[in-house]
Amino acid sequence: MDRLMAIQGVEWLILLIITIVAIYLVVKFPTLRLGIGVFFTIIGILLFLIPLIGPILGALPFAFGLALIVWGAVSLAHRKENKTLQQPVLTRICPKCGRNLSNFPGDIKNCPYCGNQLI
Ligand SMILES: [Zn+2]
């Protein structure tokens, strides 16, 4: 029963501090979400192993960790999507002479090589 008493005292405080720090880091740094999510899932699984009160203690960190993993994965996928959208293909080729016009301004009216009118 000594173990039970200890959990109700100092370990609760440590868990609370870890939770507050983790929430702060997670909001501030989106890339940390996955790592902290895994961390909380492991804490949840470890708490599940404690007899009697384990499942009650472990349920919250476990659910919190899983939610963070999903949130992190979604935001990482979203970030990747934005990156691909922000980098459009800039290769422009003159339809008449086939030369690369990428280094010229986008609003040129005629091809600098052959004078072909560009649409
Ligand atoms: Zn041309």
Backbone and ligand atoms as CSV (ligand in chain L), in Angstrom:
chain,resi,resn,atom,element,x,y,z
A,1,MET,N,N,0.824,-1.217,0.000
A,1,MET,CA,C,0.000,0.000,0.000
A,1,MET,C,C,0.857,1.267,0.000
A,2,ASP,N,N,2.173,1.107,0.270
A,2,ASP,CA,C,3.076,2.266,0.257
A,2,ASP,C,C,3.109,2.907,-1.113
A,3,ARG,N,N,3.080,2.064,-2.117
A,3,ARG,CA,C,3.124,2.538,-3.504
A,3,ARG,C,C,1.896,3.416,-3.801
A,4,LEU,N,N,0.751,2.993,-3.333
A,4,LEU,CA,C,-0.496,3.722,-3.552
A,4,LEU,C,C,-0.427,5.117,-2.931
A,5,MET,N,N,0.120,5.204,-1.727
A,5,MET,CA,C,0.245,6.487,-1.033
A,5,MET,C,C,1.169,7.427,-1.816
A,6,ALA,N,N,2.277,6.875,-2.314
A,6,ALA,CA,C,3.258,7.682,-3.027
A,6,ALA,C,C,2.651,8.286,-4.290
A,7,ILE,N,N,1.842,7.499,-4.989
A,7,ILE,CA,C,1.236,7.964,-6.235
A,7,ILE,C,C,0.290,9.125,-5.964
A,8,GLN,N,N,-0.415,9.045,-4.834
A,8,GLN,CA,C,-1.364,10.113,-4.512
A,8,GLN,C,C,-0.648,11.394,-4.094
A,9,GLY,N,N,0.620,11.310,-3.756
A,9,GLY,CA,C,1.365,12.484,-3.307
A,9,GLY,C,C,2.228,13.088,-4.392
A,10,VAL,N,N,3.535,12.837,-4.317
A,10,VAL,CA,C,4.523,13.500,-5.158
A,10,VAL,C,C,4.335,13.164,-6.635
A,11,GLU,N,N,4.013,11.924,-6.931
A,11,GLU,CA,C,3.933,11.517,-8.345
A,11,GLU,C,C,2.803,12.229,-9.086
A,12,TRP,N,N,1.729,12.538,-8.382
A,12,TRP,CA,C,0.648,13.320,-8.996
A,12,TRP,C,C,1.137,14.701,-9.391
A,13,LEU,N,N,1.938,15.309,-8.490
A,13,LEU,CA,C,2.475,16.654,-8.735
A,13,LEU,C,C,3.406,16.629,-9.945
A,14,ILE,N,N,4.274,15.609,-10.003
A,14,ILE,CA,C,5.207,15.476,-11.122
A,14,ILE,C,C,4.429,15.313,-12.431
A,15,LEU,N,N,3.408,14.482,-12.376
A,15,LEU,CA,C,2.581,14.248,-13.565
A,15,LEU,C,C,1.917,15.542,-14.023
A,16,LEU,N,N,1.449,16.333,-13.055
A,16,LEU,CA,C,0.784,17.603,-13.358
A,16,LEU,C,C,1.766,18.571,-14.017
A,17,ILE,N,N,2.994,18.667,-13.463
A,17,ILE,CA,C,4.015,19.564,-14.006
A,17,ILE,C,C,4.394,19.129,-15.429
A,18,ILE,N,N,4.580,17.810,-15.612
A,18,ILE,CA,C,4.916,17.290,-16.946
A,18,ILE,C,C,3.803,17.650,-17.939
A,19,THR,N,N,2.549,17.517,-17.495
A,19,THR,CA,C,1.409,17.818,-18.371
A,19,THR,C,C,1.413,19.286,-18.789
A,20,ILE,N,N,1.642,20.178,-17.817
A,20,ILE,CA,C,1.626,21.618,-18.107
A,20,ILE,C,C,2.756,21.981,-19.070
A,21,VAL,N,N,3.964,21.462,-18.793
A,21,VAL,CA,C,5.125,21.726,-19.663
A,21,VAL,C,C,4.854,21.184,-21.072
A,22,ALA,N,N,4.291,19.969,-21.125
A,22,ALA,CA,C,4.023,19.340,-22.413
A,22,ALA,C,C,3.006,20.149,-23.219
A,23,ILE,N,N,1.940,20.625,-22.560
A,23,ILE,CA,C,0.921,21.417,-23.266
A,23,ILE,C,C,1.555,22.700,-23.822
A,24,TYR,N,N,2.415,23.334,-23.008
A,24,TYR,CA,C,3.093,24.556,-23.445
A,24,TYR,C,C,3.950,24.286,-24.687
A,25,LEU,N,N,4.765,23.222,-24.623
A,25,LEU,CA,C,5.664,22.874,-25.733
A,25,LEU,C,C,4.877,22.519,-26.994
A,26,VAL,N,N,3.767,21.785,-26.775
A,26,VAL,CA,C,2.965,21.303,-27.891
A,26,VAL,C,C,2.320,22.467,-28.646
A,27,VAL,N,N,1.857,23.468,-27.893
A,27,VAL,CA,C,1.221,24.623,-28.531
A,27,VAL,C,C,2.277,25.490,-29.223
A,28,LYS,N,N,3.441,25.608,-28.592
A,28,LYS,CA,C,4.507,26.476,-29.097
A,28,LYS,C,C,5.223,25.839,-30.307
A,29,PHE,N,N,5.496,24.543,-30.232
A,29,PHE,CA,C,6.246,23.872,-31.293
A,29,PHE,C,C,5.444,22.695,-31.864
A,30,PRO,N,N,4.763,22.903,-33.003
A,30,PRO,CA,C,3.923,21.840,-33.580
A,30,PRO,C,C,4.687,20.563,-33.907
A,31,THR,N,N,5.978,20.672,-34.214
A,31,THR,CA,C,6.739,19.477,-34.590
A,31,THR,C,C,6.991,18.555,-33.401
A,32,LEU,N,N,6.878,19.110,-32.180
A,32,LEU,CA,C,7.105,18.305,-30.976
A,32,LEU,C,C,5.889,17.452,-30.622
A,33,ARG,N,N,4.754,17.740,-31.285
A,33,ARG,CA,C,3.505,17.056,-30.941
A,33,ARG,C,C,3.631,15.541,-31.045
A,34,LEU,N,N,4.235,15.061,-32.113
A,34,LEU,CA,C,4.371,13.612,-32.307
A,34,LEU,C,C,5.200,12.988,-31.199
A,35,GLY,N,N,6.349,13.606,-30.905
A,35,GLY,CA,C,7.254,13.065,-29.898
A,35,GLY,C,C,6.624,13.034,-28.520
A,36,ILE,N,N,5.993,14.154,-28.126
A,36,ILE,CA,C,5.350,14.227,-26.813
A,36,ILE,C,C,4.144,13.289,-26.767
A,37,GLY,N,N,3.460,13.148,-27.898
A,37,GLY,CA,C,2.341,12.204,-27.976
A,37,GLY,C,C,2.796,10.788,-27.689
A,38,VAL,N,N,3.914,10.396,-28.282
A,38,VAL,CA,C,4.480,9.060,-28.033
A,38,VAL,C,C,4.874,8.932,-26.561
A,39,PHE,N,N,5.502,10.000,-26.022
A,39,PHE,CA,C,5.925,10.031,-24.622
A,39,PHE,C,C,4.740,9.794,-23.681
A,40,PHE,N,N,3.629,10.500,-23.917
A,40,PHE,CA,C,2.457,10.358,-23.050
A,40,PHE,C,C,1.791,8.997,-23.217
A,41,THR,N,N,1.815,8.472,-24.429
A,41,THR,CA,C,1.242,7.140,-24.647
A,41,THR,C,C,2.013,6.104,-23.838
A,42,ILE,N,N,3.362,6.242,-23.827
A,42,ILE,CA,C,4.207,5.309,-23.061
A,42,ILE,C,C,3.921,5.461,-21.561
A,43,ILE,N,N,3.813,6.719,-21.083
A,43,ILE,CA,C,3.483,6.952,-19.664
A,43,ILE,C,C,2.143,6.288,-19.328
A,44,GLY,N,N,1.172,6.453,-20.224
A,44,GLY,CA,C,-0.139,5.838,-20.012
A,44,GLY,C,C,-0.043,4.329,-19.896
A,45,ILE,N,N,0.735,3.722,-20.804
A,45,ILE,CA,C,0.897,2.256,-20.786
A,45,ILE,C,C,1.581,1.815,-19.491
A,46,LEU,N,N,2.625,2.589,-19.064
A,46,LEU,CA,C,3.341,2.255,-17.823
A,46,LEU,C,C,2.414,2.357,-16.610
A,47,LEU,N,N,1.559,3.394,-16.603
A,47,LEU,CA,C,0.635,3.567,-15.474
A,47,LEU,C,C,-0.401,2.449,-15.434
A,48,PHE,N,N,-0.749,1.917,-16.606
A,48,PHE,CA,C,-1.699,0.800,-16.680
A,48,PHE,C,C,-1.187,-0.412,-15.895
A,49,LEU,N,N,0.144,-0.519,-15.769
A,49,LEU,CA,C,0.759,-1.682,-15.125
A,49,LEU,C,C,0.658,-1.623,-13.605
A,50,ILE,N,N,0.360,-0.434,-13.061
A,50,ILE,CA,C,0.217,-0.296,-11.602
A,50,ILE,C,C,-1.078,-1.007,-11.182
A,51,PRO,N,N,-1.003,-1.858,-10.156
A,51,PRO,CA,C,-2.210,-2.586,-9.734
A,51,PRO,C,C,-3.305,-1.648,-9.228
A,52,LEU,N,N,-4.526,-2.079,-9.351
A,52,LEU,CA,C,-5.739,-1.409,-8.853
A,52,LEU,C,C,-6.032,-0.077,-9.542
A,53,ILE,N,N,-5.222,0.983,-9.275
A,53,ILE,CA,C,-5.558,2.302,-9.813
A,53,ILE,C,C,-4.885,2.567,-11.145
A,54,GLY,N,N,-4.099,1.611,-11.649
A,54,GLY,CA,C,-3.362,1.800,-12.890
A,54,GLY,C,C,-4.231,2.238,-14.062
A,55,PRO,N,N,-5.294,1.495,-14.371
A,55,PRO,CA,C,-6.140,1.868,-15.521
A,55,PRO,C,C,-6.746,3.258,-15.396
A,56,ILE,N,N,-7.065,3.673,-14.160
A,56,ILE,CA,C,-7.650,5.005,-13.966
A,56,ILE,C,C,-6.595,6.078,-14.232
A,57,LEU,N,N,-5.380,5.853,-13.696
A,57,LEU,CA,C,-4.284,6.813,-13.882
A,57,LEU,C,C,-3.813,6.836,-15.334
A,58,GLY,N,N,-3.780,5.666,-15.954
A,58,GLY,CA,C,-3.190,5.554,-17.280
A,58,GLY,C,C,-4.094,6.019,-18.403
A,59,ALA,N,N,-5.399,6.001,-18.181
A,59,ALA,CA,C,-6.350,6.309,-19.252
A,59,ALA,C,C,-6.155,7.715,-19.808
A,60,LEU,N,N,-5.978,8.705,-18.916
A,60,LEU,CA,C,-5.879,10.099,-19.345
A,60,LEU,C,C,-4.610,10.374,-20.165
A,61,PRO,N,N,-3.404,10.027,-19.634
A,61,PRO,CA,C,-2.191,10.255,-20.437
A,61,PRO,C,C,-2.209,9.487,-21.760
A,62,PHE,N,N,-2.782,8.275,-21.710
A,62,PHE,CA,C,-2.831,7.439,-22.910
A,62,PHE,C,C,-3.696,8.091,-23.990
A,63,ALA,N,N,-4.893,8.548,-23.599
A,63,ALA,CA,C,-5.794,9.216,-24.541
A,63,ALA,C,C,-5.183,10.529,-25.021
A,64,PHE,N,N,-4.562,11.270,-24.091
A,64,PHE,CA,C,-3.899,12.535,-24.408
A,64,PHE,C,C,-2.774,12.307,-25.421
A,65,GLY,N,N,-1.960,11.265,-25.177
A,65,GLY,CA,C,-0.851,10.935,-26.072
A,65,GLY,C,C,-1.321,10.570,-27.463
A,66,LEU,N,N,-2.368,9.733,-27.518
A,66,LEU,CA,C,-2.906,9.326,-28.825
A,66,LEU,C,C,-3.452,10.527,-29.593
A,67,ALA,N,N,-4.145,11.426,-28.860
A,67,ALA,CA,C,-4.696,12.629,-29.494
A,67,ALA,C,C,-3.577,13.490,-30.069
A,68,LEU,N,N,-2.461,13.599,-29.316
A,68,LEU,CA,C,-1.322,14.396,-29.779
A,68,LEU,C,C,-0.682,13.784,-31.023
A,69,ILE,N,N,-0.586,12.451,-31.047
A,69,ILE,CA,C,-0.002,11.773,-32.213
A,69,ILE,C,C,-0.839,12.064,-33.460
A,70,VAL,N,N,-2.170,11.963,-33.306
A,70,VAL,CA,C,-3.065,12.239,-34.435
A,70,VAL,C,C,-2.950,13.707,-34.854
A,71,TRP,N,N,-2.979,14.613,-33.857
A,71,TRP,CA,C,-2.869,16.050,-34.119
A,71,TRP,C,C,-1.549,16.366,-34.825
A,72,GLY,N,N,-0.453,15.785,-34.307
A,72,GLY,CA,C,0.865,16.011,-34.907
A,72,GLY,C,C,0.940,15.499,-36.333
A,73,ALA,N,N,0.382,14.310,-36.559
A,73,ALA,CA,C,0.411,13.720,-37.900
A,73,ALA,C,C,-0.387,14.571,-38.880
A,74,VAL,N,N,-1.541,15.070,-38.409
A,74,VAL,CA,C,-2.389,15.900,-39.272
A,74,VAL,C,C,-1.681,17.204,-39.624
A,75,SER,N,N,-1.057,17.862,-38.621
A,75,SER,CA,C,-0.399,19.136,-38.884
A,75,SER,C,C,0.847,18.960,-39.746
A,76,LEU,N,N,1.547,17.823,-39.587
A,76,LEU,CA,C,2.711,17.555,-40.437
A,76,LEU,C,C,2.285,17.317,-41.880
A,77,ALA,N,N,1.194,16.564,-42.062
A,77,ALA,CA,C,0.678,16.305,-43.405
A,77,ALA,C,C,0.213,17.610,-44.043
A,78,HIS,N,N,-0.416,18.455,-43.221
A,78,HIS,CA,C,-0.910,19.747,-43.698
A,78,HIS,C,C,0.256,20.633,-44.135
A,79,ARG,N,N,1.328,20.621,-43.330
A,79,ARG,CA,C,2.500,21.432,-43.633
A,79,ARG,C,C,3.143,20.992,-44.956
A,80,LYS,N,N,3.229,19.676,-45.155
A,80,LYS,CA,C,3.785,19.132,-46.396
A,80,LYS,C,C,2.953,19.584,-47.595
A,81,GLU,N,N,1.622,19.552,-47.419
A,81,GLU,CA,C,0.704,19.972,-48.472
A,81,GLU,C,C,0.948,21.433,-48.846
A,82,ASN,N,N,1.087,22.289,-47.816
A,82,ASN,CA,C,1.324,23.709,-48.046
A,82,ASN,C,C,2.631,23.937,-48.785
A,83,LYS,N,N,3.667,23.163,-48.425
A,83,LYS,CA,C,4.965,23.319,-49.069
A,83,LYS,C,C,4.874,23.028,-50.561
A,84,THR,N,N,4.160,21.965,-50.924
A,84,THR,CA,C,4.055,21.610,-52.330
A,84,THR,C,C,3.221,22.644,-53.084
A,85,LEU,N,N,2.232,23.252,-52.361
A,85,LEU,CA,C,1.399,24.268,-53.010
A,85,LEU,C,C,2.178,25.561,-53.233
A,86,GLN,N,N,3.116,25.849,-52.305
A,86,GLN,CA,C,3.860,27.099,-52.400
A,86,GLN,C,C,4.977,27.035,-53.444
A,87,GLN,N,N,5.260,25.862,-53.975
A,87,GLN,CA,C,6.318,25.749,-54.967
A,87,GLN,C,C,5.757,25.270,-56.307
A,88,PRO,N,N,5.102,26.194,-57.047
A,88,PRO,CA,C,4.559,25.779,-58.341
A,88,PRO,C,C,5.678,25.551,-59.344
A,89,VAL,N,N,5.396,24.773,-60.367
A,89,VAL,CA,C,6.398,24.491,-61.394
A,89,VAL,C,C,6.631,25.774,-62.194
A,90,LEU,N,N,7.876,26.252,-62.176
A,90,LEU,CA,C,8.184,27.541,-62.783
A,90,LEU,C,C,8.812,27.390,-64.176
A,91,THR,N,N,8.867,26.197,-64.693
A,91,THR,CA,C,9.482,26.006,-65.994
A,91,THR,C,C,8.523,26.460,-67.101
A,92,ARG,N,N,8.922,27.567,-67.785
A,92,ARG,CA,C,8.114,28.043,-68.904
A,92,ARG,C,C,8.948,27.876,-70.174
A,93,ILE,N,N,8.311,27.390,-71.192
A,93,ILE,CA,C,9.026,27.135,-72.444
A,93,ILE,C,C,8.275,27.828,-73.581
A,94,CYS,N,N,9.008,28.493,-74.453
A,94,CYS,CA,C,8.393,29.131,-75.617
A,94,CYS,C,C,7.790,28.056,-76.523
A,95,PRO,N,N,6.506,28.218,-76.865
A,95,PRO,CA,C,5.860,27.180,-77.693
A,95,PRO,C,C,6.425,27.108,-79.114
A,96,LYS,N,N,7.098,28.179,-79.555
A,96,LYS,CA,C,7.588,28.175,-80.930
A,96,LYS,C,C,9.002,27.615,-81.049
A,97,CYS,N,N,9.942,28.191,-80.239
A,97,CYS,CA,C,11.328,27.741,-80.360
A,97,CYS,C,C,11.723,26.741,-79.277
A,98,GLY,N,N,10.882,26.597,-78.248
A,98,GLY,CA,C,11.127,25.579,-77.235
A,98,GLY,C,C,12.215,25.922,-76.251
A,99,ARG,N,N,12.613,27.201,-76.178
A,99,ARG,CA,C,13.677,27.558,-75.244
A,99,ARG,C,C,13.101,27.914,-73.874
A,100,ASN,N,N,13.950,27.781,-72.892
A,100,ASN,CA,C,13.527,27.978,-71.504
A,100,ASN,C,C,13.363,29.470,-71.197
A,101,LEU,N,N,12.165,29.857,-70.745
A,101,LEU,CA,C,11.886,31.257,-70.434
A,101,LEU,C,C,11.778,31.490,-68.929
A,102,SER,N,N,12.193,30.523,-68.132
A,102,SER,CA,C,12.009,30.597,-66.673
A,102,SER,C,C,12.765,31.761,-66.040
A,103,ASN,N,N,13.904,32.150,-66.663
A,103,ASN,CA,C,14.720,33.206,-66.067
A,103,ASN,C,C,14.219,34.602,-66.413
A,104,PHE,N,N,13.204,34.711,-67.271
A,104,PHE,CA,C,12.678,36.012,-67.658
A,104,PHE,C,C,11.440,36.339,-66.829
A,105,PRO,N,N,11.110,37.633,-66.698
A,105,PRO,CA,C,9.920,37.998,-65.914
A,105,PRO,C,C,8.663,37.349,-66.486
A,106,GLY,N,N,7.687,37.108,-65.627
A,106,GLY,CA,C,6.464,36.409,-66.024
A,106,GLY,C,C,5.573,37.214,-66.948
A,107,ASP,N,N,5.814,38.556,-67.044
A,107,ASP,CA,C,4.887,39.384,-67.829
A,107,ASP,C,C,5.447,39.777,-69.203
A,108,ILE,N,N,6.506,39.075,-69.655
A,108,ILE,CA,C,7.038,39.412,-70.982
A,108,ILE,C,C,6.034,39.014,-72.072
A,109,LYS,N,N,5.919,39.891,-73.088
A,109,LYS,CA,C,4.910,39.688,-74.133
A,109,LYS,C,C,5.447,38.832,-75.289
A,110,ASN,N,N,6.758,38.964,-75.529
A,110,ASN,CA,C,7.341,38.230,-76.651
A,110,ASN,C,C,8.540,37.406,-76.204
A,111,CYS,N,N,8.774,36.307,-76.872
A,111,CYS,CA,C,9.930,35.467,-76.575
A,111,CYS,C,C,11.207,36.224,-76.917
A,112,PRO,N,N,12.161,36.334,-75.982
A,112,PRO,CA,C,13.396,37.084,-76.230
A,112,PRO,C,C,14.277,36.414,-77.288
A,113,TYR,N,N,14.052,35.139,-77.566
A,113,TYR,CA,C,14.897,34.427,-78.517
A,113,TYR,C,C,14.387,34.539,-79.952
A,114,CYS,N,N,13.065,34.280,-80.122
A,114,CYS,CA,C,12.558,34.245,-81.491
A,114,CYS,C,C,11.490,35.319,-81.761
A,115,GLY,N,N,11.083,36.055,-80.708
A,115,GLY,CA,C,10.104,37.106,-80.908
A,115,GLY,C,C,8.664,36.628,-80.988
A,116,ASN,N,N,8.464,35.352,-80.755
A,116,ASN,CA,C,7.126,34.787,-80.806
A,116,ASN,C,C,6.244,35.416,-79.709
A,117,GLN,N,N,5.013,35.817,-80.084
A,117,GLN,CA,C,4.125,36.424,-79.094
A,117,GLN,C,C,3.613,35.362,-78.117
A,118,LEU,N,N,3.796,35.683,-76.815
A,118,LEU,CA,C,3.406,34.733,-75.774
A,118,LEU,C,C,1.998,35.057,-75.272
A,119,ILE,N,N,1.241,34.022,-74.960
A,119,ILE,CA,C,-0.130,34.220,-74.477
A,119,ILE,C,C,-0.096,34.591,-72.990
L,1,ZN,ZN,ZN,10.784,31.538,-78.799
